[in-house]
């Protein structure tokens, strides 16, 4: 498996930074000042721009096993389709008629990217609070 498939994308890393998430991760997206492109490194670029690039495992630790919305419990579910990986939050009982938009699904080309999308959505929708995060 390629390293690029084991971490969140640069865009997701930037979004996490915009949301105020700073994680001490194994990998970082660092800016190369010579060509203006980003590359993955084990250390943050101390003299320039960088973004933490959490791995699938690191994001897995941070994703809650369930969320509660309008008194209903939605459970974390992981799916692996032939060309995509999915992270979902599924309601306990699919027969319930909730105002929530049903199950919430995130499908991306890698597990890390799907987990990052779910993580960003959870923060945006106040299911996770940045000040409570540690890694």
Long-range contacts (C-beta under 8 A, 24 or more apart in sequence): 3-27, 3-40, 4-40, 5-109, 5-110, 5-111, 5-112, 6-55, 6-56, 6-110, 6-112, 7-40, 7-53, 7-54, 7-55, 7-56, 7-112, 8-53, 8-54, 8-59, 8-112, 8-113, 8-115, 8-116, 9-113, 9-116, 10-38, 10-51, 10-53, 12-113, 12-116, 12-117, 12-120, 13-51, 13-52, 13-53, 13-54, 14-51, 15-120, 16-51, 16-52, 16-54, 16-116, 16-119, 16-120, 17-51, 17-52, 19-120, 19-123, 19-124, 19-130, 20-130, 21-52, 21-123, 21-130, 21-133, 22-52, 23-52, 23-54, 23-58, 23-133, 23-135, 24-52, 24-135, 25-52, 25-53, 25-54, 25-55, 25-58, 25-135, 26-55, 26-58, 27-52, 27-53, 27-54, 27-55, 28-52, 28-53, 29-53, 54-112, 54-116, 54-135, 55-112, 56-110, 56-111, 56-112, 56-115, 58-135, 59-112, 59-115, 59-116, 59-119, 60-115, 61-135, 62-119, 62-128, 62-133, 62-135, 63-87, 63-115, 63-118, 63-119, 63-122, 64-122, 64-127, 64-128, 67-122, 67-127, 69-98, 69-100, 69-127, 70-98, 70-99, 70-100, 72-96, 72-98, 72-100, 74-100, 74-103, 74-104, 78-111, 79-107, 80-111, 81-107, 83-109, 84-108, 84-109, 84-114, 85-109, 85-110, 85-111, 85-113, 85-114, 86-114, 87-111, 87-114, 87-115, 87-117, 87-118, 89-118
